[in-house]
Amino acid sequence: MTTTSRPPARAGRGHSRVLEVSTAAGPGTTRVVDEPLAPTDRGTSVLRIHRFAVTSNNVSYFRTRDQLGHGRAFPAASGWMRVPVWGDATVVDGASGGPREGTRVIGYLPMATTVAMSLEPRTDGTLVETSAGRSHLPPIYQQYRVVESPADGLELATLHIEALASALVPDLVGAGVEHVLISSAGSKTGQALAFLLAEAGVACTGLTGDRSAPGGNAAALVGYDDLSSLSVPPGSVFLDIAGDPRLRGRIVAQCGGALARTLGIGGTRLAGPIPAEYAGPASPVVERYGAGPRLAEMEREQGTDAVRLLRERTRLRLLAWARETVTVRRLDGLGAAAAVWPGIVRGGHGATEIHLVAP
Ligand SMILES: NC(=O)c1ccc[n+]([C@@H]2O[C@H](COP(=O)([O-])OP(=O)(O)OC[C@H]3O[C@@H](n4cnc5c(N)ncnc54)[C@H](OP(=O)(O)O)[C@@H]3O)[C@@H](O)[C@H]2O)c1
């Protein structure tokens, strides 16, 4: 269900239109609010948002809003959440000491036409959001990359995968892992990880509800309805993107003792709270793997320059993957984003398509 709180007004520098999701009624209910942007405090810049991608990743931000802190990134009225997305934006009203007008950035944004942020330039050329309201999140959710020209739509569509892939692929390769099992292999994250791991010589088996998903040469696909045929070599690592504890229990049982580790990566198929019987000590041990905390750790271990180079290489490989695999579906306006959102919550948005919204 979608509601509009007021007749849509033209969004300008002093106004913003924002798509919010109801925390009271559930992820299928949205509204578009039209509000004046609060007069900018000293140090606050106003950015016009050009485009952002919407996938199951953003639904996961909604579902884990309290545990992972995405619910507080862009404050909303009680009962609503401004779900974060990844996209590009330009500074239209610069603060003194902040980025100048016309600076174009890529990063973590609300589903909105404009946003006010406290951006500080850093010596490495990036901008960092420094407001206290964002300090609980890992640095990747505070850093903005400055770009000279509009980014390729395919790059915007894969931004949410880049940090994870930059950390996880070298971690698995460095640990000598030879085979991974991926649930929700039909997700863009699952497909892209399989592609990058295959390039690095790691074999993949993918579990999916959609066997027409383009595993390509990267992963051998098995349907959830055919789990009894699943077998993996000893020492395999399970990358659990589906996140459904019942499904995970069945998969781990089917693999016997062959799984060396289970990493909790996502929650595409996690619709509600985890039932108590699946959270107890008898359940399979799951190590939560988040790109944000892991990249922060890697920066401390290897230095920021090394991690920047690693991320740049991953960005280019992801773009190569997306060019072969992904079709960008462009949507105009927050109303169009609100119209596709319930389908994304239900998971019916297709394995090769990514919605890119011009708000
Ligand atoms: N840990 C991290 O740092 C990190 C980073 C990036 C992404 N992620 C996570 O990776 C997951 C995938 O994100 P994405 O943006 O790549 O997703 P996506 O491409 O939008 O995923 C779509 C796929 O997810 C499954 N799915 C989604 N919703 C479903 C539903 N309601 N019911 C049943 N199946 C559903 C289906 O695949 P199947 O049929 O194959 O299950 C569907 O084809 C998200 O949970 C995201 O949070 C985690």
PDBQT file of the ligand as one rigid body, heavy atoms in Angstrom, charges set to zero:
ROOT
HETATM    1  N1  LIG A 401      26.675  -8.618   4.351  1.00  0.00    +0.000 N 
HETATM    2  C1  LIG A 401      26.825  -7.620   3.505  1.00  0.00    +0.000 C 
HETATM    3  O1  LIG A 401      27.712  -6.783   3.689  1.00  0.00    +0.000 OA
HETATM    4  C2  LIG A 401      25.942  -7.517   2.292  1.00  0.00    +0.000 A 
HETATM    5  C3  LIG A 401      26.295  -6.726   1.192  1.00  0.00    +0.000 A 
HETATM    6  C4  LIG A 401      25.474  -6.716   0.059  1.00  0.00    +0.000 A 
HETATM    7  C5  LIG A 401      24.285  -7.450   0.064  1.00  0.00    +0.000 A 
HETATM    8  N2  LIG A 401      23.961  -8.181   1.172  1.00  0.00    +0.000 N 
HETATM    9  C6  LIG A 401      22.694  -8.939   1.231  1.00  0.00    +0.000 C 
HETATM   10  O2  LIG A 401      22.524  -9.750   0.101  1.00  0.00    +0.000 OA
HETATM   11  C7  LIG A 401      21.129  -9.967  -0.097  1.00  0.00    +0.000 C 
HETATM   12  C8  LIG A 401      20.819  -9.859  -1.580  1.00  0.00    +0.000 C 
HETATM   13  O3  LIG A 401      20.799  -8.505  -1.990  1.00  0.00    +0.000 OA
HETATM   14  P1  LIG A 401      20.612  -8.105  -3.543  1.00  0.00    +0.000 P 
HETATM   15  O4  LIG A 401      20.412  -6.661  -3.538  1.00  0.00    +0.000 OA
HETATM   16  O5  LIG A 401      21.684  -8.724  -4.315  1.00  0.00    +0.000 OA
HETATM   17  O6  LIG A 401      19.226  -8.814  -3.849  1.00  0.00    +0.000 OA
HETATM   18  P2  LIG A 401      18.362  -9.009  -5.170  1.00  0.00    +0.000 P 
HETATM   19  O7  LIG A 401      19.197  -9.142  -6.364  1.00  0.00    +0.000 OA
HETATM   20  O8  LIG A 401      17.283  -8.004  -5.177  1.00  0.00    +0.000 OA
HETATM   21  O9  LIG A 401      17.748 -10.446  -4.748  1.00  0.00    +0.000 OA
HETATM   22  C9  LIG A 401      16.691 -11.013  -5.400  1.00  0.00    +0.000 C 
HETATM   23  C10 LIG A 401      16.665 -12.510  -5.079  1.00  0.00    +0.000 C 
HETATM   24  O10 LIG A 401      16.548 -12.737  -3.671  1.00  0.00    +0.000 OA
HETATM   25  C11 LIG A 401      15.613 -13.801  -3.419  1.00  0.00    +0.000 C 
HETATM   26  N3  LIG A 401      14.468 -13.145  -2.767  1.00  0.00    +0.000 N 
HETATM   27  C12 LIG A 401      14.383 -11.832  -2.484  1.00  0.00    +0.000 A 
HETATM   28  N4  LIG A 401      13.262 -11.547  -1.816  1.00  0.00    +0.000 NA
HETATM   29  C13 LIG A 401      12.613 -12.684  -1.667  1.00  0.00    +0.000 A 
HETATM   30  C14 LIG A 401      11.372 -13.023  -1.062  1.00  0.00    +0.000 A 
HETATM   31  N5  LIG A 401      10.594 -12.126  -0.459  1.00  0.00    +0.000 N 
HETATM   32  N6  LIG A 401      10.988 -14.300  -1.088  1.00  0.00    +0.000 NA
HETATM   33  C15 LIG A 401      11.772 -15.201  -1.688  1.00  0.00    +0.000 A 
HETATM   34  N7  LIG A 401      12.973 -14.921  -2.276  1.00  0.00    +0.000 NA
HETATM   35  C16 LIG A 401      13.367 -13.687  -2.276  1.00  0.00    +0.000 A 
HETATM   36  C17 LIG A 401      15.364 -14.441  -4.759  1.00  0.00    +0.000 C 
HETATM   37  O11 LIG A 401      16.490 -15.278  -5.015  1.00  0.00    +0.000 OA
HETATM   38  P3  LIG A 401      16.546 -16.855  -4.708  1.00  0.00    +0.000 P 
HETATM   39  O12 LIG A 401      15.349 -17.486  -5.372  1.00  0.00    +0.000 OA
HETATM   40  O13 LIG A 401      17.839 -17.285  -5.361  1.00  0.00    +0.000 OA
HETATM   41  O14 LIG A 401      16.546 -17.063  -3.213  1.00  0.00    +0.000 OA
HETATM   42  C18 LIG A 401      15.488 -13.230  -5.677  1.00  0.00    +0.000 C 
HETATM   43  O15 LIG A 401      15.798 -13.591  -7.016  1.00  0.00    +0.000 OA
HETATM   44  C19 LIG A 401      20.393  -8.953   0.778  1.00  0.00    +0.000 C 
HETATM   45  O16 LIG A 401      19.831  -9.607   1.914  1.00  0.00    +0.000 OA
HETATM   46  C20 LIG A 401      21.500  -8.012   1.192  1.00  0.00    +0.000 C 
HETATM   47  O17 LIG A 401      21.273  -7.389   2.431  1.00  0.00    +0.000 OA
HETATM   48  C21 LIG A 401      24.755  -8.230   2.258  1.00  0.00    +0.000 A 
ENDROOT
TORSDOF 0
